[in-house]
């Protein structure tokens, strides 16, 4: 590998690793949001049952 290709390869590898980390973060945020919605709905059901 020539001296000019090594920095380019390093930048590409770092870019791929960074993008994969972003994908994991977005997926985790989606799960957290879904859990929040579920917890809010469950709390609403509990309040409704207590009011009856």
Biopython code that builds the backbone (N, CA, C, O; Angstrom):
import numpy as np
from Bio.PDB.StructureBuilder import StructureBuilder

atoms = [
    (1, "UNK", "N", (0.852, -1.168, 0.000)),
    (1, "UNK", "CA", (0.000, 0.000, 0.000)),
    (1, "UNK", "C", (0.897, 1.229, 0.000)),
    (1, "UNK", "O", (1.868, 1.294, 0.754)),
    (2, "UNK", "N", (0.583, 2.178, -0.821)),
    (2, "UNK", "CA", (1.414, 3.369, -0.893)),
    (2, "UNK", "C", (1.132, 4.282, 0.291)),
    (2, "UNK", "O", (0.127, 4.126, 0.985)),
    (3, "UNK", "N", (2.023, 5.227, 0.512)),
    (3, "UNK", "CA", (1.904, 6.137, 1.651)),
    (3, "UNK", "C", (0.667, 7.025, 1.540)),
    (3, "UNK", "O", (0.143, 7.471, 2.561)),
    (4, "UNK", "N", (0.200, 7.286, 0.351)),
    (4, "UNK", "CA", (-0.980, 8.139, 0.172)),
    (4, "UNK", "C", (-2.279, 7.412, 0.484)),
    (4, "UNK", "O", (-3.268, 8.050, 0.845)),
    (5, "UNK", "N", (-2.296, 6.099, 0.353)),
    (5, "UNK", "CA", (-3.530, 5.344, 0.554)),
    (5, "UNK", "C", (-3.797, 5.026, 2.025)),
    (5, "UNK", "O", (-4.945, 4.787, 2.402)),
    (6, "UNK", "N", (-2.773, 5.019, 2.847)),
    (6, "UNK", "CA", (-2.946, 4.670, 4.263)),
    (6, "UNK", "C", (-3.833, 5.683, 4.987)),
    (6, "UNK", "O", (-4.750, 5.259, 5.690)),
    (7, "UNK", "N", (-3.619, 6.990, 4.859)),
    (7, "UNK", "CA", (-4.516, 7.929, 5.547)),
    (7, "UNK", "C", (-5.957, 7.854, 5.023)),
    (7, "UNK", "O", (-6.903, 8.001, 5.797)),
    (8, "UNK", "N", (-6.125, 7.631, 3.742)),
    (8, "UNK", "CA", (-7.460, 7.524, 3.169)),
    (8, "UNK", "C", (-8.172, 6.306, 3.753)),
    (8, "UNK", "O", (-9.348, 6.385, 4.109)),
    (9, "UNK", "N", (-7.475, 5.196, 3.851)),
    (9, "UNK", "CA", (-8.065, 3.981, 4.419)),
    (9, "UNK", "C", (-8.427, 4.196, 5.886)),
    (9, "UNK", "O", (-9.474, 3.735, 6.342)),
    (10, "UNK", "N", (-7.572, 4.889, 6.619)),
    (10, "UNK", "CA", (-7.844, 5.151, 8.035)),
    (10, "UNK", "C", (-9.091, 6.022, 8.196)),
    (10, "UNK", "O", (-9.914, 5.769, 9.076)),
    (11, "UNK", "N", (-9.233, 7.030, 7.365)),
    (11, "UNK", "CA", (-10.407, 7.896, 7.429)),
    (11, "UNK", "C", (-11.662, 7.113, 7.090)),
    (11, "UNK", "O", (-12.687, 7.288, 7.750)),
    (12, "UNK", "N", (-11.613, 6.262, 6.088)),
    (12, "UNK", "CA", (-12.779, 5.454, 5.719)),
    (12, "UNK", "C", (-13.190, 4.509, 6.848)),
    (12, "UNK", "O", (-14.377, 4.348, 7.129)),
    (13, "UNK", "N", (-12.219, 3.895, 7.480)),
    (13, "UNK", "CA", (-12.509, 2.981, 8.590)),
    (13, "UNK", "C", (-13.154, 3.746, 9.745)),
    (13, "UNK", "O", (-14.133, 3.280, 10.329)),
    (14, "UNK", "N", (-12.613, 4.912, 10.074)),
    (14, "UNK", "CA", (-13.194, 5.715, 11.148)),
    (14, "UNK", "C", (-14.610, 6.174, 10.805)),
    (14, "UNK", "O", (-15.473, 6.226, 11.681)),
    (15, "UNK", "N", (-14.850, 6.503, 9.550)),
    (15, "UNK", "CA", (-16.185, 6.929, 9.130)),
    (15, "UNK", "C", (-17.189, 5.790, 9.282)),
    (15, "UNK", "O", (-18.307, 6.002, 9.752)),
    (16, "UNK", "N", (-16.796, 4.595, 8.888)),
    (16, "UNK", "CA", (-17.696, 3.438, 9.008)),
    (16, "UNK", "C", (-17.993, 3.141, 10.477)),
    (16, "UNK", "O", (-19.137, 2.854, 10.829)),
    (17, "UNK", "N", (-16.989, 3.206, 11.325)),
    (17, "UNK", "CA", (-17.211, 2.961, 12.752)),
    (17, "UNK", "C", (-18.125, 4.026, 13.356)),
    (17, "UNK", "O", (-18.991, 3.711, 14.171)),
    (18, "UNK", "N", (-17.938, 5.262, 12.967)),
    (18, "UNK", "CA", (-18.782, 6.345, 13.483)),
    (18, "UNK", "C", (-20.228, 6.167, 13.054)),
    (18, "UNK", "O", (-21.141, 6.355, 13.858)),
    (19, "UNK", "N", (-20.443, 5.809, 11.808)),
    (19, "UNK", "CA", (-21.808, 5.617, 11.314)),
    (19, "UNK", "C", (-22.496, 4.440, 11.991)),
    (19, "UNK", "O", (-23.696, 4.499, 12.260)),
    (20, "UNK", "N", (-21.761, 3.382, 12.266)),
    (20, "UNK", "CA", (-22.377, 2.243, 12.945)),
    (20, "UNK", "C", (-22.751, 2.614, 14.371)),
    (20, "UNK", "O", (-23.763, 2.135, 14.883)),
    (21, "UNK", "N", (-21.966, 3.446, 15.017)),
    (21, "UNK", "CA", (-22.310, 3.897, 16.372)),
    (21, "UNK", "C", (-23.569, 4.744, 16.348)),
    (21, "UNK", "O", (-24.397, 4.642, 17.254)),
    (22, "UNK", "N", (-23.728, 5.574, 15.333)),
    (22, "UNK", "CA", (-24.945, 6.391, 15.208)),
    (22, "UNK", "C", (-26.171, 5.500, 15.028)),
    (22, "UNK", "O", (-27.227, 5.776, 15.597)),
    (23, "UNK", "N", (-26.040, 4.452, 14.251)),
    (23, "UNK", "CA", (-27.152, 3.535, 14.046)),
    (23, "UNK", "C", (-27.591, 2.879, 15.342)),
    (23, "UNK", "O", (-28.787, 2.725, 15.589)),
    (24, "UNK", "N", (-26.634, 2.495, 16.170)),
    (24, "UNK", "CA", (-26.973, 1.890, 17.456)),
    (24, "UNK", "C", (-27.661, 2.896, 18.363)),
    (24, "UNK", "O", (-28.594, 2.540, 19.084)),
    (25, "UNK", "N", (-27.217, 4.141, 18.339)),
    (25, "UNK", "CA", (-27.821, 5.173, 19.180)),
    (25, "UNK", "C", (-29.257, 5.443, 18.754)),
    (25, "UNK", "O", (-30.141, 5.561, 19.603)),
    (26, "UNK", "N", (-29.498, 5.542, 17.469)),
    (26, "UNK", "CA", (-30.852, 5.806, 16.972)),
    (26, "UNK", "C", (-31.776, 4.643, 17.301)),
    (26, "UNK", "O", (-32.931, 4.849, 17.673)),
    (27, "UNK", "N", (-31.272, 3.432, 17.167)),
    (27, "UNK", "CA", (-32.084, 2.252, 17.498)),
    (27, "UNK", "C", (-32.433, 2.264, 18.984)),
    (27, "UNK", "O", (-33.564, 1.958, 19.361)),
    (28, "UNK", "N", (-31.480, 2.611, 19.814)),
    (28, "UNK", "CA", (-31.726, 2.676, 21.260)),
    (28, "UNK", "C", (-32.731, 3.757, 21.620)),
    (28, "UNK", "O", (-33.561, 3.565, 22.509)),
    (29, "UNK", "N", (-32.662, 4.889, 20.939)),
    (29, "UNK", "CA", (-33.631, 5.959, 21.187)),
    (29, "UNK", "C", (-35.035, 5.513, 20.811)),
    (29, "UNK", "O", (-36.001, 5.863, 21.490)),
    (30, "UNK", "N", (-35.156, 4.750, 19.744)),
    (30, "UNK", "CA", (-36.459, 4.225, 19.344)),
    (30, "UNK", "C", (-37.033, 3.298, 20.398)),
    (30, "UNK", "O", (-38.227, 3.349, 20.694)),
    (31, "UNK", "N", (-36.190, 2.456, 20.961)),
    (31, "UNK", "CA", (-36.656, 1.547, 22.021)),
    (31, "UNK", "C", (-37.074, 2.329, 23.256)),
    (31, "UNK", "O", (-38.096, 2.024, 23.871)),
    (32, "UNK", "N", (-36.285, 3.340, 23.621)),
    (32, "UNK", "CA", (-36.620, 4.153, 24.789)),
    (32, "UNK", "C", (-37.949, 4.870, 24.583)),
    (32, "UNK", "O", (-38.767, 4.946, 25.500)),
    (33, "UNK", "N", (-38.161, 5.390, 23.386)),
    (33, "UNK", "CA", (-39.418, 6.083, 23.097)),
    (33, "UNK", "C", (-40.599, 5.123, 23.191)),
    (33, "UNK", "O", (-41.638, 5.468, 23.754)),
    (34, "UNK", "N", (-40.444, 3.938, 22.651)),
    (34, "UNK", "CA", (-41.517, 2.941, 22.720)),
    (34, "UNK", "C", (-41.817, 2.570, 24.169)),
    (34, "UNK", "O", (-42.981, 2.426, 24.544)),
    (35, "UNK", "N", (-40.779, 2.416, 24.983)),
    (35, "UNK", "CA", (-40.986, 2.089, 26.394)),
    (35, "UNK", "C", (-41.689, 3.226, 27.123)),
    (35, "UNK", "O", (-42.518, 2.980, 27.999)),
    (36, "UNK", "N", (-41.368, 4.465, 26.771)),
    (36, "UNK", "CA", (-42.022, 5.619, 27.397)),
    (36, "UNK", "C", (-43.500, 5.648, 27.055)),
    (36, "UNK", "O", (-44.339, 5.910, 27.917)),
    (37, "UNK", "N", (-43.816, 5.380, 25.803)),
    (37, "UNK", "CA", (-45.224, 5.349, 25.385)),
    (37, "UNK", "C", (-45.968, 4.246, 26.126)),
    (37, "UNK", "O", (-47.082, 4.460, 26.602)),
    (38, "UNK", "N", (-45.366, 3.080, 26.224)),
    (38, "UNK", "CA", (-46.007, 1.971, 26.937)),
    (38, "UNK", "C", (-46.245, 2.318, 28.405)),
    (38, "UNK", "O", (-47.317, 2.036, 28.941)),
    (39, "UNK", "N", (-45.259, 2.926, 29.054)),
    (39, "UNK", "CA", (-45.391, 3.287, 30.465)),
    (39, "UNK", "C", (-46.460, 4.353, 30.655)),
    (39, "UNK", "O", (-47.209, 4.305, 31.632)),
    (40, "UNK", "N", (-46.545, 5.308, 29.746)),
    (40, "UNK", "CA", (-47.565, 6.353, 29.833)),
    (40, "UNK", "C", (-48.955, 5.766, 29.670)),
    (40, "UNK", "O", (-49.876, 6.146, 30.393)),
    (41, "UNK", "N", (-49.119, 4.853, 28.738)),
    (41, "UNK", "CA", (-50.423, 4.214, 28.537)),
    (41, "UNK", "C", (-50.813, 3.382, 29.755)),
    (41, "UNK", "O", (-51.974, 3.386, 30.163)),
    (42, "UNK", "N", (-49.855, 2.674, 30.331)),
    (42, "UNK", "CA", (-50.135, 1.869, 31.524)),
    (42, "UNK", "C", (-50.532, 2.770, 32.690)),
    (42, "UNK", "O", (-51.444, 2.433, 33.445)),
    (43, "UNK", "N", (-49.871, 3.892, 32.844)),
    (43, "UNK", "CA", (-50.224, 4.827, 33.911)),
    (43, "UNK", "C", (-51.633, 5.379, 33.699)),
    (43, "UNK", "O", (-52.395, 5.535, 34.653)),
    (44, "UNK", "N", (-51.971, 5.669, 32.453)),
    (44, "UNK", "CA", (-53.319, 6.151, 32.157)),
    (44, "UNK", "C", (-54.376, 5.113, 32.487)),
    (44, "UNK", "O", (-55.436, 5.450, 33.014)),
    (45, "UNK", "N", (-54.096, 3.863, 32.183)),
    (45, "UNK", "CA", (-55.040, 2.785, 32.526)),
    (45, "UNK", "C", (-55.180, 2.668, 34.046)),
    (45, "UNK", "O", (-56.288, 2.465, 34.544)),
    (46, "UNK", "N", (-54.092, 2.790, 34.779)),
    (46, "UNK", "CA", (-54.133, 2.693, 36.245)),
    (46, "UNK", "C", (-54.967, 3.836, 36.838)),
    (46, "UNK", "O", (-55.744, 3.624, 37.769)),
    (47, "UNK", "N", (-54.805, 5.024, 36.303)),
    (47, "UNK", "CA", (-55.584, 6.168, 36.799)),
    (47, "UNK", "C", (-57.056, 5.958, 36.476)),
    (47, "UNK", "O", (-57.922, 6.251, 37.301)),
    (48, "UNK", "N", (-57.342, 5.454, 35.285)),
    (48, "UNK", "CA", (-58.728, 5.203, 34.889)),
    (48, "UNK", "C", (-59.359, 4.162, 35.805)),
    (48, "UNK", "O", (-60.504, 4.328, 36.226)),
    (49, "UNK", "N", (-58.641, 3.106, 36.115)),
    (49, "UNK", "CA", (-59.178, 2.058, 36.987)),
    (49, "UNK", "C", (-59.384, 2.590, 38.404)),
    (49, "UNK", "O", (-60.359, 2.231, 39.064)),
    (50, "UNK", "N", (-58.489, 3.427, 38.866)),
    (50, "UNK", "CA", (-58.623, 3.972, 40.223)),
    (50, "UNK", "C", (-59.798, 4.934, 40.316)),
    (50, "UNK", "O", (-60.396, 5.077, 41.382)),
    (51, "UNK", "N", (-60.133, 5.591, 39.219)),
    (51, "UNK", "CA", (-61.223, 6.569, 39.228)),
    (51, "UNK", "C", (-62.586, 5.877, 39.177)),
    (51, "UNK", "O", (-63.601, 6.491, 39.507)),
    (52, "UNK", "N", (-62.620, 4.631, 38.776)),
    (52, "UNK", "CA", (-63.912, 3.920, 38.637)),
    (52, "UNK", "C", (-64.377, 3.331, 39.922)),
    (52, "UNK", "O", (-65.437, 2.707, 39.967)),
]
sb = StructureBuilder()
sb.init_structure("model")
sb.init_model(0)
sb.init_chain("A")
sb.init_seg("    ")
for serial, (resi, resn, name, xyz) in enumerate(atoms, 1):
    if name == "N":
        sb.init_residue(resn, " ", resi, " ")
    sb.init_atom(name, np.array(xyz, "f"), 0.0, 1.0, " ", f" {name:<3s}", serial, name[0])
structure = sb.get_structure()
